[in-house]
């Protein structure tokens, strides 16, 4: 197939996936996260920063950065279109993410790009679930792109916007600080991040104590995922005793991996992929929408790894939505049924193991490059 036909096929795939997402967003309510967002939006539009400290209808605290309050003030809470407008930015963000992946990895195969465009994880999370994770990932990819082009200020602004959506991009901060070599550009990056976060968070960021407590103090929910959970199932140790050590291990890996990837000639994009997989493998808490984080990164280790990730993630997400919605796929309430079944437990374990194997493939690639360097040095 020639290049022109390949581009047309990719455009057709993007239009098809986007149309499916738009239809889902228009005709469904989504997950219970949408109802929680609606409650927070009503509170934010009534009293602004008082949304911190308030609880959603399911007892969830508002744990999002202050910038999100500005976004909530723009959403139409009085009409039935709130679920659609909440999900529309994520649908648009998926298109931007695909474009950025193509720019970051121009040699990526046509099949890999098609797989990324049509992956079921994005269709389900962006089109149905109702959260901000795909938007955060799009800004993170933009930061990676600008950093690779030595545009430190733009990279910092994009990274700051990612942090304005969710604070989890801070886990990737070591990647940028390691890969931006020039001290001047590193300083420009940091100042740009700080300005983007602070200026766009005014005036709500001025209540610093409440923001830090609600946003940075949030530790997530312990879920059926990770070493601690599977050790608990095996009867080895109480899960809560293992959760904290693996959380610290996750932070340590996010610092160590960028040094390894840069030293052995792998890109910043690859470093962020490794950190994402390290998070999945070590974290003791995971929500379904977090699976959107890995969508653009799993294409790097290889087509097979990406296919397996998309199939297992898509199967787990669709099975949970089916259970939560009673098979109707209009409103999926995660509190309406038992949190796990044998099927979801199996899919979760298979997906967790896949993330571990994919991470190992990156580590093995680093080791292989290290071995080649040693052999070259010996020949000299």
C-alpha positions as CSV (number, residue, x, y, z in Angstrom):
1,X,0.0,0.0,0.0
2,X,1.4,3.4,-1.0
3,X,1.9,6.3,1.4
4,X,-1.2,8.2,0.2
5,X,-3.5,5.2,0.7
6,X,-2.0,4.5,4.1
7,X,-2.8,8.1,5.2
8,X,-6.3,7.8,4.0
9,X,-6.8,4.5,5.8
10,X,-5.4,6.1,9.0
11,X,-7.7,9.1,8.6
12,X,-10.7,6.8,8.1
13,X,-9.8,4.8,11.3
14,X,-9.5,8.1,13.3
15,X,-12.9,9.3,11.9
16,X,-14.5,5.9,12.7
17,X,-13.2,5.7,16.3
18,X,-14.1,9.4,16.9
19,X,-17.6,8.9,15.6
20,X,-18.1,5.9,17.9
21,X,-16.9,7.9,20.9
22,X,-19.1,10.8,20.0
23,X,-22.2,8.5,19.7
24,X,-21.4,7.0,23.1
25,X,-20.9,10.5,24.7
26,X,-24.2,11.7,23.2
27,X,-26.5,8.8,24.0
28,X,-25.1,7.6,27.3
29,X,-24.6,9.0,30.8
30,X,-21.3,7.1,31.3
31,X,-19.9,5.9,34.6
32,X,-20.7,7.1,38.1
33,X,-17.7,9.5,37.7
34,X,-19.9,11.6,35.5
35,X,-22.4,12.0,38.3
36,X,-19.6,12.9,40.7
37,X,-18.2,15.5,38.3
38,X,-21.7,17.0,37.9
39,X,-22.0,17.4,41.7
40,X,-18.5,19.0,41.9
41,X,-19.4,21.3,39.0
42,X,-22.6,22.5,40.8
43,X,-20.6,23.1,44.0
44,X,-17.8,24.9,42.1
45,X,-20.2,27.2,40.3
46,X,-21.9,28.0,43.6
47,X,-18.9,28.8,45.8
48,X,-15.7,28.2,43.9
49,X,-12.9,26.9,46.0
50,X,-15.2,25.5,48.6
51,X,-15.4,22.4,46.4
52,X,-12.3,21.4,48.3
53,X,-13.5,19.6,51.4
54,X,-16.8,18.7,49.8
55,X,-17.8,15.1,48.9
56,X,-19.4,13.7,45.8
57,X,-22.6,11.7,45.9
58,X,-20.6,8.5,46.5
59,X,-18.4,10.0,49.2
60,X,-15.5,10.8,46.9
61,X,-13.5,13.9,47.8
62,X,-12.6,16.6,45.2
63,X,-8.9,15.8,44.7
64,X,-8.2,17.6,41.4
65,X,-5.8,20.6,40.8
66,X,-7.3,24.1,41.2
67,X,-7.3,24.7,37.4
68,X,-10.1,22.2,37.1
69,X,-12.4,24.5,39.0
70,X,-12.1,27.0,36.1
71,X,-13.1,24.1,33.8
72,X,-16.1,23.1,35.9
73,X,-17.3,26.7,35.9
74,X,-17.6,26.5,32.1
75,X,-19.7,23.3,32.0
76,X,-23.5,23.4,31.6
77,X,-24.8,21.8,34.8
78,X,-28.4,22.7,34.2
79,X,-28.9,20.8,30.9
80,X,-28.9,17.2,30.1
81,X,-25.8,17.7,27.9
82,X,-23.3,17.8,30.8
83,X,-22.1,14.2,30.2
84,X,-21.5,15.0,26.6
85,X,-19.5,18.2,27.2
86,X,-17.5,16.5,30.0
87,X,-16.3,13.8,27.6
88,X,-15.8,15.9,24.5
89,X,-12.3,17.2,25.5
90,X,-11.1,13.6,26.0
91,X,-12.4,12.6,22.6
92,X,-10.5,15.5,21.0
93,X,-7.4,14.7,23.1
94,X,-7.2,11.2,21.6
95,X,-6.8,12.7,18.1
96,X,-4.1,15.0,19.3
97,X,-2.3,12.2,21.1
98,X,-2.3,10.1,17.9
99,X,-0.8,13.0,15.9
100,X,1.9,13.5,18.6
101,X,2.8,9.8,18.7
102,X,3.2,9.9,14.9
103,X,5.4,13.0,15.1
104,X,7.5,11.5,18.0
105,X,7.9,8.1,16.3
106,X,7.7,8.8,12.5
107,X,9.0,5.3,11.8
108,X,6.1,3.6,13.6
109,X,4.4,1.1,11.3
110,X,1.1,1.8,9.7
111,X,-0.4,-1.2,11.5
112,X,0.8,0.2,14.9
113,X,-0.8,3.6,14.2
114,X,-4.1,1.9,13.1
115,X,-4.0,-0.1,16.3
116,X,-3.5,3.0,18.3
117,X,-6.3,4.8,16.5
118,X,-8.8,2.0,16.9
119,X,-7.8,0.7,20.4
120,X,-10.8,-0.1,22.5
121,X,-9.4,1.5,25.7
122,X,-9.6,5.0,24.3
123,X,-13.1,4.3,22.9
124,X,-14.4,3.1,26.3
125,X,-12.6,5.6,28.5
126,X,-13.0,8.7,26.3
127,X,-16.4,7.9,24.8
128,X,-18.1,6.4,27.8
129,X,-16.3,6.6,31.2
130,X,-16.2,10.4,31.8
131,X,-12.9,11.6,33.2
132,X,-9.9,13.8,32.4
133,X,-7.1,11.3,31.9
134,X,-6.9,11.4,28.1
135,X,-6.6,15.2,28.2
136,X,-3.7,14.9,30.7
137,X,-1.9,12.4,28.5
138,X,-2.3,14.6,25.4
139,X,-0.6,17.5,27.3
140,X,2.1,15.1,28.5
141,X,2.8,13.9,25.0
142,X,3.0,17.6,23.9
143,X,5.6,18.2,26.6
144,X,7.6,15.2,25.4
145,X,7.4,16.5,21.8
146,X,8.5,20.0,22.6
147,X,11.3,18.7,24.9
148,X,12.7,16.6,22.0
149,X,12.7,19.7,19.8
150,X,14.7,21.6,22.5
151,X,11.8,24.0,23.1
152,X,12.0,24.0,26.9
153,X,9.5,26.8,27.5
154,X,6.8,25.2,25.4
155,X,7.6,21.8,27.0
156,X,7.3,23.4,30.4
157,X,4.0,25.0,29.6
158,X,2.6,21.7,28.2
159,X,3.8,19.8,31.2
160,X,2.3,22.4,33.5
161,X,-1.0,22.0,31.8
162,X,-0.8,18.2,32.3
163,X,-0.2,18.8,36.0
164,X,-3.2,21.3,35.9
165,X,-5.4,18.4,34.8
166,X,-4.0,15.7,37.2
167,X,-0.9,15.7,39.4
168,X,0.3,12.2,38.3
169,X,2.5,13.8,35.6
170,X,4.8,14.8,38.4
171,X,5.9,11.1,38.3
172,X,7.4,11.9,34.9
173,X,9.3,15.0,36.1
174,X,12.6,13.1,36.5
175,X,12.4,12.1,32.9
176,X,12.3,15.7,31.7
177,X,15.0,16.8,34.1
178,X,17.3,14.0,33.0
179,X,16.7,14.4,29.3
180,X,16.9,18.3,29.1
181,X,20.7,18.5,29.2
182,X,21.3,22.2,29.2
183,X,21.1,23.9,32.6
184,X,19.5,27.0,31.0
185,X,16.8,24.9,29.3
186,X,16.2,22.9,32.4
187,X,15.7,26.2,34.3
188,X,13.3,27.5,31.6
189,X,11.4,24.2,31.7
190,X,10.9,24.4,35.5
191,X,10.0,28.1,35.6
192,X,7.4,27.5,32.8
193,X,5.9,24.6,34.7
194,X,5.6,26.7,37.8
195,X,4.1,29.7,36.0
196,X,1.6,27.5,34.1
197,X,0.4,25.8,37.3
198,X,0.3,28.9,39.6
199,X,-1.1,31.5,37.2
200,X,-3.9,29.2,35.9
201,X,-4.7,28.0,39.4
202,X,-5.5,31.5,40.7
203,X,-7.3,32.4,42.9
204,X,-8.0,28.9,44.3
205,X,-4.3,28.0,44.7
206,X,-4.0,30.8,47.4
207,X,-5.7,28.4,49.8
208,X,-2.5,26.4,49.7
209,X,-3.2,24.2,52.8
210,X,-6.5,22.9,51.5
211,X,-5.1,22.3,48.0
212,X,-2.1,20.4,49.3
213,X,-4.3,18.3,51.6
214,X,-6.9,17.5,48.9
215,X,-4.7,17.1,45.9
216,X,-1.2,16.0,47.0
217,X,-2.6,14.2,50.1
218,X,-4.8,11.9,48.1
219,X,-3.4,8.3,48.1
220,X,-5.9,6.6,45.9
221,X,-8.1,3.6,46.7
222,X,-6.7,0.1,47.5
223,X,-7.9,-2.0,44.6
224,X,-7.6,-5.6,43.3
225,X,-4.3,-5.0,41.6
226,X,-0.6,-5.3,42.1
227,X,1.9,-7.2,44.3
228,X,0.2,-6.4,47.6
229,X,-3.2,-7.7,46.4
230,X,-1.8,-11.0,44.9
231,X,0.4,-11.6,47.9
232,X,-2.7,-11.2,50.0
233,X,-4.6,-13.7,47.8
234,X,-1.7,-16.1,48.3
235,X,-1.9,-15.7,52.0
236,X,1.7,-14.4,52.3
237,X,1.2,-11.1,54.2
238,X,-1.6,-8.6,54.9
239,X,-1.9,-6.5,51.9
240,X,-1.8,-3.1,53.7
241,X,1.7,-3.9,54.9
242,X,3.0,-4.4,51.4
243,X,1.2,-1.4,49.7
244,X,3.5,1.3,51.1
245,X,6.9,-0.4,50.2
246,X,5.8,-0.9,46.6
247,X,4.5,2.7,46.4
248,X,8.0,3.9,47.4
249,X,9.5,1.4,44.9
250,X,7.3,3.0,42.2
251,X,8.7,6.4,43.0
252,X,12.3,5.1,43.0
253,X,11.8,3.4,39.7
254,X,10.5,6.6,38.1
255,X,13.7,8.3,39.1
256,X,16.1,5.5,38.2
257,X,14.7,4.5,34.8
258,X,15.3,7.8,33.0
259,X,19.0,7.7,33.8
260,X,19.2,4.2,32.4
261,X,17.2,4.9,29.2
262,X,19.1,8.1,28.4
263,X,22.5,6.5,29.1
264,X,21.7,3.8,26.6
265,X,20.4,6.0,23.9
266,X,16.7,5.5,24.3
267,X,14.4,8.5,23.7
268,X,12.5,10.6,26.3
269,X,9.3,9.1,24.9
270,X,10.7,5.6,25.7
271,X,11.7,6.7,29.2
272,X,8.1,7.9,29.9
273,X,6.8,4.6,28.5
274,X,9.1,2.7,31.0
275,X,7.9,4.9,33.9
276,X,4.2,4.3,32.9
277,X,4.7,0.5,32.9
278,X,6.7,0.7,36.1
279,X,3.7,2.5,37.7
280,X,1.3,-0.2,36.5
281,X,3.5,-3.0,37.7
282,X,4.2,-1.5,41.2
283,X,1.2,0.6,42.2
284,X,-1.1,-0.8,44.8
285,X,-4.1,1.2,43.6
286,X,-5.5,1.5,40.1
287,X,-8.8,2.8,38.7
288,X,-10.1,1.8,35.3
289,X,-9.6,5.2,33.7
290,X,-5.9,5.0,34.6
291,X,-5.5,2.4,31.8
292,X,-5.8,5.3,29.4
293,X,-2.3,6.4,30.5
294,X,-0.6,3.5,28.8
295,X,-2.4,3.8,25.5
296,X,0.2,5.9,23.5
297,X,3.2,4.3,25.2
298,X,2.7,0.6,24.8
299,X,3.2,0.8,21.0
300,X,6.9,1.5,21.6
301,X,8.0,-2.0,22.9
302,X,6.3,-3.7,20.0
303,X,3.1,-4.4,18.1
304,X,2.5,-7.7,20.1
305,X,2.8,-6.0,23.5
306,X,0.4,-3.2,22.4
307,X,-2.1,-5.7,21.0
308,X,-2.1,-7.7,24.2
309,X,-2.5,-4.6,26.4
310,X,-5.4,-3.2,24.3
311,X,-7.2,-6.6,24.3
312,X,-6.9,-7.3,28.0
313,X,-7.6,-3.7,29.0
314,X,-10.5,-3.4,26.7
315,X,-11.9,-6.7,27.9
316,X,-11.6,-5.7,31.5
317,X,-13.1,-2.3,31.1
318,X,-16.0,-3.5,28.9
319,X,-16.8,-6.3,31.3
320,X,-16.9,-3.9,34.3
321,X,-19.1,-1.4,32.4
322,X,-21.4,-4.2,31.4
323,X,-21.7,-5.4,35.0
324,X,-22.0,-1.9,36.4
325,X,-24.7,-0.9,33.9
326,X,-26.7,-4.1,34.2
327,X,-26.0,-4.8,30.5
328,X,-27.8,-1.6,29.4
329,X,-24.7,0.6,28.8
330,X,-26.4,3.8,29.7
331,X,-25.2,4.5,33.2
332,X,-22.5,2.3,34.8
333,X,-22.6,2.6,38.6
334,X,-19.5,0.8,40.1
335,X,-21.2,0.8,43.5
336,X,-24.2,-1.3,42.2
337,X,-22.5,-4.7,42.2
338,X,-19.7,-6.5,43.9
339,X,-16.3,-5.0,43.0
340,X,-14.8,-8.2,41.5
341,X,-15.7,-11.5,40.0
342,X,-13.5,-14.4,39.0
343,X,-13.5,-13.1,35.4
344,X,-12.4,-9.6,36.4
345,X,-9.8,-11.0,38.8
346,X,-8.3,-13.1,36.0
347,X,-8.3,-10.2,33.5
348,X,-6.7,-7.9,36.0
349,X,-4.0,-10.4,36.8
350,X,-3.3,-11.1,33.1
351,X,-3.1,-7.3,32.4
352,X,-0.8,-6.7,35.4
353,X,1.4,-9.5,34.3
354,X,1.5,-8.1,30.7
355,X,2.6,-4.8,32.0
356,X,5.4,-6.5,33.9
357,X,6.5,-8.5,30.9
358,X,6.4,-5.4,28.7
359,X,8.5,-3.5,31.3
360,X,10.9,-6.4,31.4
361,X,11.3,-6.1,27.6
362,X,12.4,-2.5,28.0
363,X,14.9,-3.4,30.8
364,X,16.2,-6.2,28.6
365,X,16.7,-3.8,25.7
366,X,18.6,-1.5,28.0
367,X,20.8,-4.5,29.1
368,X,21.4,-5.5,25.5
369,X,22.5,-2.0,24.6
370,X,24.8,-1.9,27.6
371,X,26.3,-5.2,26.5
372,X,26.9,-3.8,23.0
373,X,28.7,-0.8,24.5
374,X,30.9,-3.0,26.6
375,X,31.9,-5.1,23.6
376,X,32.6,-2.0,21.5
377,X,34.7,-0.6,24.3
378,X,36.7,-3.8,24.5
379,X,37.3,-3.8,20.7
380,X,38.9,-0.4,21.0
